Amino acid sequence: MTARLFLVALLVGFLSGCASTGLPTEEERTAIGAGKKAIVLLRVQCTIENGQPYEPFSREVVDDNISFGMGSFRTGGEPERLPSLRFLSPESRKNGWTYFVLPPGTHYLAVYPPRRSDVFTYARLTKSAPRWRLDISEDARLVYAGTLHITGQSDPLIIGGRIMRSIQNDETSITNEEDLARTLSAEELPGSGEVRTVLLKLQEGPTILHAPLPSPTR
């Protein structure tokens, strides 16, 4: 892909993203049943100034929410910004839950604040975002990747309320709320099997790639 085409694709990705609510598609469910994909549940909890709670996914356009990039064996570990956000239900979305459908292997998640600058400045910001490693084994079908706690700085909106403009990456942490994940899966994904907890780990060493990742029982 030429530099010009890459730039066009990047701009389209930034401008056309949306948020969608619903279960994995029939094609995805078939792949999950065949062991070629897994549902990955992630919860995001945010606070802004003075410890004020902040809803991470309250707006329809991806650019106005906390959003993500995902890297894998295919990308050499470099996260590519995901064009959409996915939620199982309106209630789970409000409670900070999102999900991904991913193949087995090692993945790298980057977390981005809402876009409050021009596309080019924001693109540079996404390149420098910390990466969180997630390992999905071959036999995984439903994975809980943890709860990300994010602290950020915000700007007031003319129409009222505030919007996050930056993430304090050194204050981001991951915790285990697997009981909540089990409750969510029982309500929203009945019959999907046991939830396997595989917490995200902050990447601190070299990028390691596996496609696919062996089962931990082997």
Secondary structure as UniProt FT lines:
FT   HELIX           3..16
FT   STRAND          18..21
FT   HELIX           26..33
FT   TURN            34..35
FT   STRAND          38..47
FT   HELIX           49..51
FT   STRAND          53..54
FT   TURN            56..57
FT   HELIX           62..64
FT   STRAND          67..71
FT   TURN            73..77
FT   STRAND          80..81
FT   STRAND          84..87
FT   HELIX           90..94
FT   TURN            95..96
FT   STRAND          97..102
FT   STRAND          105..112
FT   HELIX           119..127
FT   STRAND          131..137
FT   TURN            138..139
FT   STRAND          142..156
FT   TURN            158..159
FT   STRAND          162..167
FT   HELIX           169..171
FT   STRAND          173..175
FT   HELIX           178..188
FT   TURN            190..191
FT   STRAND          196..197
FT   STRAND          201..202
FT   TURN            216..217
//
